[in-house]
Amino acid sequence: ESYGKALALNPEHAVTHANLALALHNSGRIDEAIDSYHCSLSLNPEIANTHCNLGNAYLDKGKFDAAVASYRKALVIRPNFAEVHCNLGSALKNQGLVDEAIACYQQAIVYKPDYADARNNLGTALQKQGHVIEAAEKYRKALSLNESFADAHYNLGSALWSLRQLEEA
């Protein structure tokens, strides 16, 4: 409601459109969020966070080509944006481009070594390629960074199960 009032007073404020989009997205109103992200970017196409968030909305809708395009635009603006590298990896992995996804996750870790999500995602991509031992190492590293990371615990258990390390799984 407040963002709507702010936009009624100043419809040319890109950040307000972006904040409205994020609120809509978090409320599950993804199509409306995408429209608001586009409004924001039409006013200021140089905000990397908005391109990232638009990519996230497309990723949530399963529109992987559009997500990849948005993430790549964000990286043109801010090449060291670790979260975008990680999210780009997820979109690429969903397209079946696992090698490219792995490279993105590795780049995210270069920019943010303590990024547990990137390490977990790298593990899932490696496991998808059959590199289960290496994947388990990535899950363990993610858990060393965030011991309450449920997905990493699950993924580690899955990797250990496939390695027949049943007790540890």
N, C-alpha and C positions, 0 to 999 in steps of 0.2 A: 504494500500500500504506500509506504513512504517513498519507494523508488518511483512509483507511478506519479506521485505528487511532484517529486523533484523533476521528472521528465516533462510534466505539464508546464512547469515553470521554465525549464531549459532543455528542450528536446534535442539539442546539439551536444550534449555532454556524453562523450563516449564511455567514460568510466561508469557513469550511472547505468547506461544500457548494459554494460558488462556485468555490473553487480546485480542488476535485475535478472539477467540471464542466468547467473550463478544461482540465485535464489530459486528461480523457476526450475533449473536443472536439479537442484537438491530436493525440490518438491515433487520430482518425477514428471514434470511438465516439459519433457525434452524438446518436443517440436517448437513450443513457444520459446524455449531457451535458445534454440538454434537461431530462430528469427531475431532474438534480441542480440545474440553474439554478432550476427551479420550487421545489424544496425550499428553496433559499437564499432565494428571494423570498417564500415563505410565512412564513419566519421574520423577514425584514427586507425589506419591499418598497421601501425608500427608498435602495437602492444602485444608482446610475445605471450603474456599470460592469457590474453583473450583468444589468440590462435590456439593455445594449448587447451583451454577450456572448451572451445568449439570442437577440437579434435576429440576430447573426452566425451562430449555429447554424441558425436558421430560414432565413436567406439561403442557407447552404450546402446545405440540403435543398430549396431551391426553393419554400419556403412563404413567399411574399412578403407576403401579408396579415398573417401572424403576425409576420414580421420588422418590418414597418412599425409594427404595434401596439407591439412591444417598444421600438423606437427612440423612438417618440413618448412612451412612459412615461419613458424615460431623460431625454428633453429637458424633461419637466415638472419633473423633479428637478434637472436641471443644464442650463439653456437654452443655455449657451455651450460645450457639449461638441462641439468641432469634428469629432471622429471620428464621432460619432453622426450629425451632419448629413450627413457624407460617405456613411456607410453607408446612411442613410435615402434619400439620393439614388440609390444603387445599387439598392435595393429598388424604389423608384418607377420607375426607368428600366426595370427588368425587368418591371414591370407596364404599360409603355408610356406612362407619365406623364412624358414627357421634360421638359415645361416645369416641372413641380414638382421634378423631379430637378435641373434647372439651378439653380433657386432654392436648393435644399439645398446644392449644391456651392458656390455663391456665398456662402452664409451660413457654411459651413465655412471658407472663405478669409478672410472678415471676422474670424472668431475666431482663425484661425491662418494668417497671410499666407504663411508658408513651408511650407505643407502641399502637397507635390508631388503626392500621391495625389489630392487634391481638384482640383487644377488639371488633372491628366491626365484624371480622370473628367469634369470639366466639358468638356474638349475632346472626349471621345467622345460626350457628349450633344449638343454643338453640331454635331459632324460628322454625327450621326444626323439632325439637322434640316436638313442641307445647308449649314451655315455652315462650310465647310471652311477658309477663310482664317483665320477667328477661332479655329477648333479648333487649327490649326497654331501659332498664337500661344500658346495655352494649353499645348500640348505643349512648345514651346520654353521657356516659363517653368518648367514642371515640371522640364525638364532643366537649367535654370540653377540650380535648387535641389538637384537630385540627378542628376549627370551619368551615373551608372551605373544609371539607372532604365530597365530593358529595355523595359517596356511602353510607356513614353513615346517611346522611340526607335522602336519598331515603329509606334506610332500616328502619329508624325510622318512616318515613311516612307510610310505608307498615305495620309495627307492629301496629302503632296507628290506622290505618284503620281497621285492623283485630280486634282490641279491641273496635271498634266503637267509638273511640275518634276522630270524623270526623273533628271537628274544628281544633284541634291541628295537625291532619294529614295534 
